[in-house]
């Protein structure tokens, strides 16, 4: 399992579903990048059917450095906002649907107001989740406030 890449698997499956998405704001028609190792693009970049340029950073809790991925989300988003071609882009994060509780709990170690302010500075348009339920979107604050139902 040394070559296992949970983030790239997540990205590939998510993008495949985006190409078939019924919502024109999410339906990918021009995929610019879907490679977690790219040095010049976000993990996922595409233009939607409605013309939105999406810039999405993907992270997975399904790795041996899962706690480090929590911190990396902030740095990766900041890096993407600093690129020159980002004036009309929408920023998002992609996590596995089964990782929502993990990320929410980890982020709750941060003061809520500071967490929300960071999401406004970027600004984070959506937090996408992907898994058995398909593609879902939540807000940055909903990720922080997530409570697993009993």
Backbone as CSV, one residue per row, in Angstrom:
resi,resn,N_x,N_y,N_z,CA_x,CA_y,CA_z,C_x,C_y,C_z
1,UNK,0.806,-1.207,0.000,0.000,0.000,0.000,0.844,1.264,0.000
2,UNK,2.109,1.171,-0.212,2.995,2.333,-0.188,2.638,3.343,-1.279
3,UNK,2.077,2.880,-2.397,1.755,3.775,-3.503,0.312,4.271,-3.454
4,UNK,-0.391,3.973,-2.408,-1.784,4.389,-2.284,-1.862,5.907,-2.181
5,UNK,-2.764,6.513,-2.928,-2.910,7.968,-2.936,-4.375,8.335,-2.695
6,UNK,-4.789,8.401,-1.448,-6.205,8.665,-1.165,-6.690,10.014,-1.697
7,UNK,-5.847,11.040,-1.669,-6.279,12.339,-2.198,-6.474,12.290,-3.704
8,UNK,-5.544,11.651,-4.418,-5.691,11.579,-5.872,-6.892,10.725,-6.256
9,UNK,-7.134,9.643,-5.531,-8.323,8.822,-5.779,-9.589,9.652,-5.558
10,UNK,-9.617,10.425,-4.492,-10.748,11.305,-4.199,-10.951,12.300,-5.332
11,UNK,-9.869,12.929,-5.762,-9.925,13.922,-6.849,-10.475,13.287,-8.127
12,UNK,-9.914,12.155,-8.519,-10.329,11.509,-9.769,-11.806,11.126,-9.750
13,UNK,-12.273,10.562,-8.654,-13.680,10.169,-8.556,-14.611,11.373,-8.504
14,UNK,-14.197,12.409,-7.800,-14.983,13.643,-7.699,-15.121,14.298,-9.077
15,UNK,-14.021,14.432,-9.797,-14.059,15.077,-11.119,-14.913,14.265,-12.089
16,UNK,-14.829,12.952,-12.031,-15.668,12.116,-12.899,-17.151,12.405,-12.653
17,UNK,-17.529,12.577,-11.391,-18.920,12.890,-11.059,-19.295,14.320,-11.450
18,UNK,-18.330,15.244,-11.335,-18.600,16.634,-11.722,-18.969,16.747,-13.196
19,UNK,-18.373,15.934,-14.016,-18.635,15.981,-15.461,-20.070,15.600,-15.784
20,UNK,-20.739,14.924,-14.851,-22.125,14.500,-15.048,-23.109,15.272,-14.167
21,UNK,-22.620,16.241,-13.400,-23.470,16.946,-12.433,-24.556,17.738,-13.147
22,UNK,-25.742,17.733,-12.577,-26.881,18.418,-13.191,-26.863,19.934,-12.969
23,UNK,-26.236,20.382,-11.898,-26.166,21.813,-11.608,-25.090,22.440,-12.491
24,UNK,-25.456,23.412,-13.337,-24.474,24.012,-14.251,-23.343,24.753,-13.531
25,UNK,-23.564,25.145,-12.279,-22.499,25.804,-11.519,-21.407,24.818,-11.116
26,UNK,-21.728,23.538,-11.070,-20.775,22.504,-10.664,-20.339,21.601,-11.814
27,UNK,-21.126,21.519,-12.864,-20.843,20.614,-13.969,-19.559,21.044,-14.689
28,UNK,-18.540,20.198,-14.625,-17.235,20.519,-15.215,-17.255,20.281,-16.716
29,UNK,-16.951,21.342,-17.483,-16.874,21.207,-18.936,-15.447,21.377,-19.445
30,UNK,-14.618,22.070,-18.702,-13.227,22.295,-19.097,-12.343,22.068,-17.868
31,UNK,-11.802,20.861,-17.745,-10.948,20.534,-16.605,-9.529,21.010,-16.908
32,UNK,-9.057,21.938,-16.101,-7.717,22.506,-16.261,-6.688,21.636,-15.554
33,UNK,-7.051,21.136,-14.382,-6.144,20.286,-13.614,-6.942,19.391,-12.678
34,UNK,-6.457,18.165,-12.517,-6.981,17.244,-11.501,-5.831,16.388,-11.003
35,UNK,-4.772,17.070,-10.589,-3.555,16.403,-10.156,-3.093,17.020,-8.844
36,UNK,-3.035,16.221,-7.804,-2.635,16.703,-6.481,-1.167,17.115,-6.417
37,UNK,-0.378,16.719,-7.380,1.063,17.017,-7.354,1.430,18.234,-8.206
38,UNK,0.461,18.920,-8.780,0.751,20.065,-9.638,1.382,21.198,-8.845
39,UNK,2.383,21.819,-9.425,3.044,22.968,-8.792,2.460,24.299,-9.279
40,UNK,1.661,24.256,-10.340,1.151,25.498,-10.930,-0.354,25.669,-10.796
41,UNK,-1.045,24.643,-10.334,-2.507,24.692,-10.215,-2.950,24.116,-8.881
42,UNK,-4.184,24.399,-8.545,-4.805,23.756,-7.387,-5.012,22.279,-7.715
43,UNK,-5.342,21.490,-6.713,-5.572,20.065,-6.926,-6.610,19.831,-8.023
44,UNK,-7.658,20.643,-8.000,-8.703,20.572,-9.022,-8.975,21.996,-9.495
45,UNK,-8.931,22.179,-10.797,-9.338,23.450,-11.398,-10.160,23.129,-12.639
46,UNK,-11.289,23.792,-12.746,-12.136,23.574,-13.918,-13.056,24.766,-14.126
47,UNK,-13.591,24.840,-15.326,-14.650,25.795,-15.634,-15.953,25.005,-15.669
48,UNK,-16.957,25.553,-15.017,-18.258,24.888,-15.001,-19.052,25.282,-16.240
49,UNK,-20.134,24.574,-16.441,-21.026,24.858,-17.571,-21.523,26.298,-17.527
50,UNK,-21.681,26.853,-16.325,-22.159,28.239,-16.190,-21.016,29.252,-16.247
51,UNK,-19.774,28.780,-16.448,-18.637,29.679,-16.627,-17.833,30.001,-15.384
52,UNK,-18.114,29.347,-14.277,-17.365,29.595,-13.043,-16.010,28.891,-13.115
53,UNK,-14.952,29.596,-12.732,-13.622,28.980,-12.615,-13.469,28.528,-11.169
54,UNK,-13.509,27.222,-10.952,-13.381,26.651,-9.619,-11.934,26.305,-9.322
55,UNK,-11.492,26.628,-8.115,-10.161,26.319,-7.601,-10.394,25.544,-6.313
56,UNK,-10.055,24.247,-6.343,-10.417,23.373,-5.225,-9.179,22.652,-4.700
57,UNK,-8.995,22.731,-3.396,-7.936,21.993,-2.718,-8.550,20.772,-2.060
58,UNK,-7.971,19.617,-2.321,-8.484,18.357,-1.788,-7.592,17.843,-0.663
59,UNK,-8.223,17.357,0.371,-7.499,16.737,1.479,-8.277,15.502,1.915
60,UNK,-7.536,14.497,2.389,-8.161,13.277,2.869,-7.642,12.933,4.254
61,UNK,-8.545,12.508,5.092,-8.177,12.040,6.438,-7.683,10.594,6.390
62,UNK,-7.717,10.010,5.213,-7.357,8.606,5.038,-5.881,8.474,4.663
63,UNK,-5.023,9.018,5.513,-3.585,8.926,5.278,-2.871,8.935,6.621
64,UNK,-1.616,8.530,6.609,-0.886,8.474,7.875,-0.591,9.857,8.436
65,UNK,-0.611,10.902,7.598,-0.386,12.264,8.104,-1.687,13.070,8.137
66,UNK,-2.786,12.402,8.484,-4.094,13.046,8.438,-4.177,14.320,9.287
67,UNK,-3.485,14.364,10.410,-3.536,15.563,11.248,-2.826,16.733,10.579
68,UNK,-1.819,16.451,9.804,-1.112,17.496,9.067,-1.973,18.057,7.934
69,UNK,-2.876,17.245,7.369,-3.732,17.733,6.289,-4.651,18.853,6.776
70,UNK,-4.992,18.817,8.048,-5.828,19.875,8.630,-5.127,21.229,8.480
71,UNK,-3.848,21.265,8.801,-3.086,22.512,8.721,-2.785,22.901,7.280
72,UNK,-2.570,21.908,6.437,-2.224,22.170,5.043,-3.350,22.880,4.297
73,UNK,-4.584,22.639,4.686,-5.714,23.283,4.001,-5.539,24.795,3.992
74,UNK,-5.152,25.368,5.107,-5.000,26.816,5.202,-3.898,27.322,4.267
75,UNK,-2.748,26.674,4.314,-1.622,27.095,3.483,-1.905,26.957,2.005
76,UNK,-2.551,25.866,1.630,-2.862,25.653,0.212,-3.859,26.691,-0.295
77,UNK,-4.859,27.008,0.490,-5.822,28.028,0.070,-5.156,29.396,-0.065
78,UNK,-4.304,29.741,0.873,-3.582,31.017,0.789,-2.702,31.076,-0.452
79,UNK,-2.027,29.980,-0.743,-1.163,29.920,-1.924,-1.984,30.142,-3.195
80,UNK,-3.142,29.524,-3.273,-3.967,29.650,-4.481,-4.500,31.061,-4.676
81,UNK,-4.830,31.749,-3.597,-5.335,33.127,-3.752,-4.236,34.064,-4.207
82,UNK,-2.984,33.684,-4.025,-1.868,34.523,-4.436,-1.479,34.378,-5.891
83,UNK,-2.064,33.445,-6.594,-1.740,33.270,-8.020,-2.345,34.410,-8.829
84,UNK,-1.724,34.729,-9.940,-2.117,35.899,-10.747,-3.450,35.761,-11.466
85,UNK,-3.842,34.575,-11.836,-5.055,34.391,-12.637,-6.279,34.046,-11.786
86,UNK,-6.403,34.632,-10.628,-7.442,34.227,-9.687,-8.476,35.313,-9.368
87,UNK,-8.619,36.315,-10.181,-9.494,37.430,-9.830,-10.981,37.058,-9.791
88,UNK,-11.416,36.151,-10.622,-12.841,35.805,-10.646,-13.083,34.338,-10.318
89,UNK,-12.189,33.739,-9.590,-12.306,32.323,-9.240,-13.128,32.129,-7.977
90,UNK,-13.707,30.952,-7.868,-14.370,30.542,-6.632,-13.510,29.458,-5.999
91,UNK,-13.269,29.595,-4.705,-12.409,28.679,-3.967,-13.246,27.701,-3.168
92,UNK,-12.746,26.473,-3.109,-13.447,25.440,-2.360,-12.440,24.435,-1.826
93,UNK,-12.935,23.618,-0.918,-12.172,22.526,-0.340,-12.959,21.262,-0.640
94,UNK,-12.254,20.171,-0.897,-12.876,18.872,-1.099,-12.343,17.921,-0.048
95,UNK,-13.262,17.267,0.655,-12.884,16.238,1.626,-13.818,15.035,1.430
96,UNK,-13.374,13.858,1.838,-14.268,12.698,1.753,-15.451,12.883,2.702
97,UNK,-16.616,12.413,2.293,-17.796,12.584,3.155,-17.593,11.919,4.510
98,UNK,-16.858,10.822,4.550,-16.633,10.157,5.832,-15.571,10.864,6.671
99,UNK,-14.967,11.911,6.143,-13.966,12.682,6.877,-14.492,13.983,7.459
100,UNK,-15.762,14.280,7.242,-16.324,15.554,7.708,-16.188,15.689,9.222
101,UNK,-16.539,14.665,9.949,-16.457,14.749,11.410,-15.011,14.944,11.866
102,UNK,-14.064,14.233,11.241,-12.651,14.384,11.594,-12.196,15.831,11.410
103,UNK,-12.478,16.414,10.237,-12.031,17.783,9.970,-12.764,18.789,10.859
104,UNK,-14.056,18.582,11.069,-14.805,19.494,11.923,-14.229,19.515,13.338
105,UNK,-13.993,18.347,13.892,-13.419,18.283,15.246,-12.049,18.945,15.302
106,UNK,-11.227,18.701,14.290,-9.884,19.294,14.267,-9.973,20.819,14.175
107,UNK,-10.863,21.315,13.339,-10.999,22.763,13.196,-11.587,23.410,14.443
108,UNK,-12.367,22.675,15.214,-12.951,23.227,16.429,-11.911,23.527,17.502
109,UNK,-10.674,23.107,17.281,-9.585,23.483,18.186,-9.162,24.937,17.945
110,UNK,-9.636,25.503,16.850,-9.362,26.906,16.491,-10.547,27.739,16.968
111,UNK,-10.288,28.932,17.406,-11.364,29.841,17.773,-12.318,29.994,16.588
112,UNK,-13.606,29.835,16.823,-14.598,29.859,15.739,-14.535,31.154,14.941
113,UNK,-14.459,32.289,15.613,-14.437,33.568,14.898,-13.236,33.685,13.970
114,UNK,-12.090,33.192,14.406,-10.892,33.232,13.564,-11.036,32.281,12.382
115,UNK,-11.609,31.115,12.612,-11.830,30.153,11.534,-12.756,30.739,10.479
116,UNK,-13.869,31.308,10.916,-14.842,31.897,9.991,-14.214,33.070,9.249
117,UNK,-13.444,33.896,9.940,-12.784,35.048,9.299,-11.828,34.587,8.205
118,UNK,-11.090,33.508,8.439,-10.192,32.986,7.414,-10.992,32.611,6.171
119,UNK,-12.116,31.944,6.356,-12.969,31.546,5.229,-13.530,32.727,4.470
120,UNK,-13.683,33.866,5.139,-14.158,35.080,4.472,-13.031,35.787,3.731
121,UNK,-11.825,35.734,4.272,-10.672,36.368,3.628,-10.355,35.675,2.309
122,UNK,-10.426,34.362,2.248,-10.014,33.625,1.040,-10.844,34.038,-0.185
123,UNK,-12.073,34.076,-0.315,-13.163,33.499,0.465,-13.458,32.068,0.012
124,UNK,-13.776,31.209,0.978,-14.122,29.827,0.669,-15.604,29.792,0.302
125,UNK,-15.866,29.492,-0.952,-17.241,29.440,-1.463,-17.985,28.214,-0.943
126,UNK,-17.309,27.066,-0.978,-17.947,25.807,-0.594,-16.932,24.835,-0.019
127,UNK,-17.451,23.929,0.773,-16.698,22.749,1.168,-17.455,21.596,0.535
128,UNK,-16.825,20.968,-0.448,-17.438,19.833,-1.112,-17.071,18.563,-0.360
129,UNK,-18.051,17.673,-0.276,-17.783,16.348,0.246,-18.138,15.366,-0.856
130,UNK,-17.429,14.255,-0.853,-17.695,13.239,-1.864,-17.542,11.863,-1.251
131,UNK,-18.471,11.003,-1.609,-18.445,9.629,-1.116,-19.645,8.877,-1.637
132,UNK,-20.120,7.951,-0.839,-21.246,7.101,-1.238,-22.513,7.903,-1.546
133,UNK,-22.662,9.061,-0.932,-23.836,9.905,-1.166,-23.663,10.827,-2.363
134,UNK,-22.533,10.721,-3.048,-22.274,11.589,-4.184,-21.620,12.888,-3.750
135,UNK,-21.854,13.925,-4.526,-21.282,15.243,-4.255,-22.266,16.050,-3.424
136,UNK,-21.769,16.599,-2.345,-22.569,17.506,-1.507,-21.729,18.742,-1.246
137,UNK,-22.402,19.838,-0.942,-21.703,21.082,-0.627,-22.217,21.620,0.698
138,UNK,-21.277,22.157,1.478,-21.640,22.839,2.722,-20.820,24.118,2.787
139,UNK,-21.171,24.967,3.699,-20.414,26.202,3.868,-19.223,25.950,4.787
140,UNK,-18.321,26.900,4.799,-17.149,26.860,5.680,-17.601,26.786,7.137
141,UNK,-18.602,27.581,7.502,-19.088,27.573,8.887,-19.832,26.280,9.210
142,UNK,-20.535,25.693,8.252,-21.209,24.417,8.493,-20.192,23.304,8.752
143,UNK,-19.046,23.371,8.090,-18.000,22.384,8.368,-17.535,22.511,9.815
144,UNK,-17.292,23.731,10.248,-16.841,23.947,11.626,-17.888,23.448,12.624
145,UNK,-19.152,23.741,12.362,-20.235,23.459,13.302,-20.815,22.045,13.160
146,UNK,-20.275,21.242,12.274,-20.834,19.921,11.987,-20.947,19.085,13.258
147,UNK,-22.119,18.506,13.415,-22.369,17.560,14.499,-22.870,16.282,13.858
148,UNK,-22.207,15.183,14.151,-22.636,13.901,13.601,-23.953,13.521,14.255
149,UNK,-24.939,13.186,13.436,-26.236,12.829,13.996,-26.146,11.490,14.727
150,UNK,-26.952,11.331,15.796,-26.880,10.110,16.609,-27.308,8.867,15.870
